């Protein structure tokens, strides 16, 4: 079935969607994005994604598009038009195009941002087989730019790191810098030691994950101990268990880091319980 997508105010078949070759998202990666999961036809953590989107736009001085306040309507319309039950909606906003290529920004008074949304159907998204077996990850050096807290479309190195993991026969990669773990290629990273959940504190060094915020809140409500600080490669390999979080993976157990098995090599109890809590509570508030 041909998907219906959204481009600058219009709902179109994906085969008929077009943007300018001079769009700065294409030429300069001058764009931000969000991915919202859909379970049972409902949006998960939508308000958090929109709030972070607004922050990302502000940090890059991209003006909010005319449709910004209607994004919920657009998301719901795409769910309906594509009969989406489980999956994701990808949203990208670029600085737009003023009809040519230039390093300097176009005039925001005369250049409207480009807005694109499309759906991805993922039947059984919440019932991942990987969540039952646990992910195996490798560690690679983090050589990205210094504003990882802005959710831009500059994803070349994370994509390369994922391919490194695939070539190594693993599921994903965590990025490291000066001996400590920053985050995953497209997720936030956690270890568990002695029942304590440890994850890097918020800064410009990591993405301020929407799922991260919810999971940590649920963990504290469940009387789990949480420590927000950097953790070393050695700590990661010596952890009792580990996991990562993202909008599409939710809470994903990690069972191996750079060839070192964690615990008994199966998903740990903290990660499994947090996944259960996150899905249960998020479905309650889905819209």
N, C-alpha and C positions, 0 to 999 in steps of 0.2 A: 504494500500500500504506500502510495506517495504521501509523505508527511506534509502537513501544513506548517509553515514557519511564519515568523513575524519579522518584517523588515520596515523600519521607519514608518510605522502607522498602518501598514497593510498586511493582511493575512494572505499568503501566497503558497502555491505548491512549491516544494523545495527545488524543483527543476526550473522554476521561473524566477527564483530569488537572485537579485544582482546588487552589487555595490560598486562604487567607483574604483578603478585601479589606482587612483590617487588617494584613496582613504588611508589615513595615518595609522590605522590599526594594521593594515597590510604592509605599509612601507616602513613603519618605525616601531611596531609593537606598542603604539601609543594608545593603549586601551586597557580597560579593566573588565573583569567578568565575575560572575557568580554561578554556582550550580546548586539548584534546590532539588532535593529528592522528593519523589512522589510515591506514596504507599497507599494502596486502596483508593487511588484517585484523589488523594488529599496531599497538600503541601506540608513538608516537614520543616520547622524552624524558619518559616518564610520571613517573619519580621526581623530576625537576626541577620539574615542574608541581605535584606534591603538596607538595614542600618549600616552594615559593613560596606556595602556598595556605595552608599552616600559618602562614607568616610574616604574610600579609595578615590572617588571622583574629586573630593576636596583636596586630598593630598597631592594630586596631579594637576589641580586647577582646571579640570574639565567641567564645563558647566552641566548642570542637570538637564537632561533632555525634556522636551515638552511633555512626554508621556510618563515621566517619572512617577507621578502620583497615581497613575493608572496601571502600574505594573502588576498588581494583584489581579486585576481584571484580565490583563493580557495572559498571565500565567493560567488562570482558570479557563480562559477561552481556548488556549492551546491544549490543555488537558482534555477538554470536551471535544474539540475538533479532531484530535488524534486518538480518541478513545484510550487515553493513557491510564493504565491501572497502576503498574509499578514501573519506576524508571526515574529519569531526571529531566529537568529543564535547564538548558544552558542559556545564559544571558550575557551578551557582550555589548559594551558601550565604548565607542572610539571617539577620538576628538573630531572625527569627521574629515571632510575633504574640501579644500578651496580650489580644486581643479589643477593642482600641480604639486611637485615635490619640493619641500624646503625643510631645513632643519628647524627654523623658527616656527612657533605656533601660529596657526591662522587666527584671524580676528574672531573672537568668540561672539561678537555681536552680529556677525554676518555668516558664521559657519555653525550649522546645527550638528550636534553629535549624531553619529550613526548608531542605531539600536537594532540588534539582531537577537532573536530568541528561537530556539528549536528544541524539540523533545527527543529523548532517547528512551526507547522501551526496554526495560530490563525485568522481564517476568521473574517473580520470586526473589526480588532484590534483597529482601530482609532474611532470606533463607539461604545465605551463601554457604557453599560447600567448603570454601576456604576458612570460614569462621569456625568450622567444626574440626578441621585438621590443624589450623594455625599457619601463619605465614612464615616463610623463611626469607631473611633479608641479608643484604650485604651492606658494608659501610664504604662510602666514597667521600672524597674531599669536597667540601662545599665551596664552590668558586662563583657563586651568584653575586648579584649586586647587593648593596648595603641596605636597601629598603624592602626587605622581604615581607614586611607587614602590610604592604600595599598589594592587593590581589590583581596584579597586572597579567597580561597575556604573554609576558616574557618567560616562556616555559621550555626553551630549547634545552637548557642543561638538565632540568628535571626529567625531560623526555629521554635525554642521553643516559641519565643515571638508571632509569627504568630499563633501558635496553642493556646496560651493563649487567643488571640483575638477571634479566632473561638469559643472557649469554652464559651467566654463571649457574643457571639452572635454579634460580631463586625467584621469589615473587615480587620483591620490591627492594628499594635501597633507603637507608638513612644517611643523611649528610652530616659530615663532621668538620669541625674547625678547631685547630689548636688542641686536639685531644678530647674535645667534648662533642656530644651530639647536638646538632641544631634542631632538625626536624626531618620528616620524611620527604620524599619527592613531591607528594601531594597530600600530606597528612601531618598531624602532630604526633610526636613520639613520647612514650611513657615506659618506665620500668616499675617493677614492684619488688620491694625488698623488705622482708620482715612484716609484710602486710601493709607497708606504707607505699602509697602511689607517688612517684616522683616524676615531674615533668618540667621542662624549661619555663622560666617565667616570661611574661610578655615583654617584648621590646621590639626594636626595629629588626632584630635578627630572625624572627619567626612570624609566620602568619597568625593573626589572632583568630583562631578557628572558632566557628560558630558551634560546631559539634563539641569542640574542646570545652567551651564555656558551659554548655549544658551538661556534659559528662562530669565535669568537676563539681558542678552544683549538685547533681544527683548523688555523687560519691559522698560529699559532705553531709547531705541530708540522710544518707544511709549510715552515718557515723564511721565512714572510712577516713583514714588519716591521709591527708594530701600535703605534699611539700613541693612548692614551686621554686625550682632551682635548676641550674645546669647539672648534667651528670656526664661522667667521663665514659670513654669507650670501655675501660676496664670495669666500671660499675655496670654498664649495660651487659657485658658478657657474664658477669657474676650475679646477675639479677635472678630472683626466684621465678619471675615471669615478666612479660612485656606485652605491649599492645600499641596500636596506633588508632587515631580517630580521624574521620573525615565525613563529609556530607553523604558520600555514596557507600563508604565502607562501614559507617557507624562506629562500632568498637570492634577492631580486628585483632585477635590474639596473635602474638609473635612467639614462635617456638624455637627459632634458631637465629643467631646473629653471627655473621661471618664464619659459619661453620661450627660455632659453639652452641650446643643444645642448652636450652633453658629448662630448669627443673627436670621433669621426666620426659621432656620433649613433646608434651601435649599442651593444649590451651589451659592456662591457669585459672583458678577459681575466681580471682578478682576480675579478670578480663571477661570471663563468661557471665558473671553476675552483672557487671556494668553494662554489657551488651543487652542483657534481658531488661534491665531497668530502663536504659535509654530508649529502646524500642517501645516498651510499654508506655512510658510517660510521654514520649514524643507523639505517639499515635493518639493519645488523649487530647493533645492540644493542636493536632493537625487541622488545617483549614482547607 
